[in-house]
Structure formats: C-alpha cells, structure tokens
C-alpha cells in the first residue's frame, strides 16, 4: 500500500453559525459563513488571520476572494471549489484542502459551506409558472429539465423518488428500514440542543401517518429546509499538535462518479447504485480498516433511501440482511451496533449540504458528541449519495496507518 | 376538466440555446419520438450527446423510434412542490425504458386512473399530448399501461 500522507493533515477545529428554520436566519449567507468560520477558529484555538486557504463546493456564497478580503487574510494561497451538486462535494472539498496542505501550497485551510433559502430559492419548491404576458420555459436535461419539469417532476423529492421506489420493489427493502433511519435521527436530535428538531421527537405512528410526498417518500423521509453554515479547519499536523483540540485525522478521503452517472434524462446505467461501489474498497484500503472496524457512521441523507444503499455499498450490511440489521435499536447511540447520524443529520439537525455530518464525525472521535459512542475510533462520513458525483471519508483518532 | 393530463401551469420545453436537441422537441410537437443513435457503432443514446460515449464518433444521428416500452421505475406524486399543481395531485410519473432502442429511458406521465396499481416491468405504449400556450406549440410523450 502506498504511503498515506493524510497523516500530515489534522482536522483541528469545527464550528457552525447556529441553525435556523428556512428563511428565519436574520443573517445573509455571507454573515453565516463568517460566524461558522469564527466558531471553527475559536474551537481550534487559532485566529482567522492564520488561515491561508479556503475550500468549498457547489456554489457561490462561499466566494473565497470575498471571505479572505473580509477577514483581512494576509495572503490567500489556495482557493478550491469542487463541482459536485448538492452534498456530493463535501468530502472532495476536504480532499482538495488536504492535498493543498500536503503539496505545501498552504498551511491552514477552512472548508466552508452555507445554505439559505427564501421563497424563491427553496430546494423543495418550484417558484415558476406563468407571470405577466410571457411563458416560463425550460431547456436542457438536468434538474427541472425538458425531460422532467413538463411532466410535473419539479422537486428533488419527485426526482429521486423513482430510485427509491425501485429499491423498494426490486431489492425488497422493508419500509420499516426507512422508518428506523428517520426515527434514529430524531432520537439523536433530542439530545442535541443545536438541532432544529430538538424537542420534537418522532414516534413510529407519527412517521407512518405523515403525508405522502412522492411515493414511497413520506414527509419524514425528506431532509429539512433551513438556513445555516458550517466550517472545519484543516492544518498541518505539526501545527495542530500545539492547538486546543484532540487531533482527528482523515484516514482516507476520495470522490467518485461511476460510468455515465451524469447521463441526462435518468439514463445512468446502474440506476440502483449509490455510486460508492468503486470508492468504498479504495477508502477502506487507504485507511487500513474494514467495515468491521467502523464504530459510528454519518451518512448524507437528503432522502432516506440513500442511507440504505450506502450501508450496502460500504459493506456495513447487505441487501439480503438489511431488513434485520437496519433497525432503530441498531442505529441509535450509544447502545446500537452501528449508530447513524448521531447529531440528527439532515433529517433532524440541519441540512447544510453534508457539512453537519463532518462536524459530528469529528465530535465522535474527540469524545464530545451529545450522543457519544463510547471509545469511537473510526467514523465513516459520506458526501452524497443521490448526486452523480459523490465522496466519502474515513475519520480516525489514532495514527494514520 | 382539462384535456391535458396535468394543467397547463408547467414550464414550456424549449430547445437548448444552440438548437442541439431541436429534433427531439420538434418530433414531440409533430407526434414522433426522435432520439439519438450512433451511426458508427449503433449505440442508442439519451439524453442527447455531441459524441457517442461508446466509440467517440461525432454527431449521433436522430432516429424515430416506436413509442412502446416497459416501466423501469415510477412514482406517484402527492406533494409536487408547486402550488399550481396541487389540484392535479396525486399524479403518476413513469420512467419508461425502450427495449427496441437499447433500453434508453425517459419520463412521462402514466395516463389512466391516478390510483392504479403500478408495477415495475409493466408494458406501456406512448401517447402524444399536444399543448398550445400563448402561441407556443409543443408536445409531451405520455404512457399508458397495456397489461
């Protein structure tokens, strides 16, 4: 196995802006980013002035030139942006930051991302239709393209429900699995005062009785719409050892897009793949661990069926035993065999395009989670699935192998 | 009662800026299903591409295919995320694969009873639906179960 130089990089600080229901943040995107950035720097024990790199994914509010100017960064030496849509780019933003540090371009990088929605920019609502004298038009074959929007496929839920329905019909997934995943997230959120669903527990009957969105999805199968920002500080390990926090390392990190996974009009060849089949063994090998070593998982879930597919493709269960393994009892901390999304995740904490999962992975390995898995040493964090390009990282406490 | 499956509150499909996919959209308007096949290696391609992803030959040709296939995946939409569509809910969308065209897939609405039982693998035939809104003519390709 090749030398794993990720040992040279440490995740030294985490922070967020506070999470708000959709449209309720008093701050614009940019202030949310700054608040998250300052919180992460304080957590690490550095001044924002010590940053010399910024890394993000999927979108403009994190324009590194603006951020660097605003905080008076002495020199911005690295400004990375990964292209993946939605939460598929999180891990790649960390990979890019780590690569820049290892290459010697810079010493201290913040990975940043915000999300803010108003009525015109909600992920779950289409704001179009006919106004004035003209007509609303669509072109192309992407989200809300000519192959989808004229047929009423306008939301992320409608777009991804096809795959979920196929998973249910062709792989025999029991709807109880989706219920267990959702309720575990809400269970964890009850111990996390930062979570938007704190104080709002979800029982099985409420899950079952919730309104249908797009079959097979019901309300609690879909992620939150909200406002907030997150930041994580990555720095050279020789710098991090003198900082405030217990070091957490990426044992492995990577991104992936399977063959033709971005083909238009729903024509990616393997419709029933989360896209992790090539990446998962690569990450395990680089990390020097296997599925049996994973203590806790933070799996991106814009919609619920992605969790089931990810468990299978990372070898944490199989489609054959999924209905027995993915139960509420197994998915909750600290007692479950494989605690999932221990801060509440996208369903019950906040949807910050997967950044919340990284923050919680770091907390688990520091031993500071509100739903701590005792002695957690290895945590899987995914970026995606349900985006054409995905990624993942395996975080660890100990020395990188 | 509208004579279209969904009320005419949805965006009008128009060709990409360079007119690249005009054969497909013009075909739907005229009641023909036209997609791409590589003239060099015969690979069927959908959505539209400038080169064949298999053999990398330029400019796949546009060919008419018979609109019949089987349901590859589907969903019944209850909350479409668009206020103007609410009166039409629930409605069904089918992702249909065309075995006679290399198994390429496309979405259409599944005509008929909106509470009908749908199963992956059900055989379907296409039905064209013409729309005219404020001088814009266009067509959609819907599907109906035959089994």
Interface residues (C-beta under 8 A of the other chain):
Chain A: X124 X125 X126 X128 X129 X130 X133 X134 X135 X136 X137 X138 X139 X140 X141 X144 X146 X147 X148 X149 X150 X151 X152 X153 X154 X155 X157 X158 X161 X162 X163 X164 X165 X166 X169 X170 X211 X212 X213 X214 X215 X216 X260 X263 X264 X265 X266 X267 X271
Chain B: X6 X9 X10 X11 X12 X13 X14 X15 X16 X17 X21 X25 X46 X47 X48 X53 X72 X73 X74 X75 X76 X77 X78 X79 X80 X81 X82 X84 X85 X88 X90 X91 X93 X95 X104 X105 X106 X107 X108 X109 X119 X120 X133 X134 X136 X138 X140
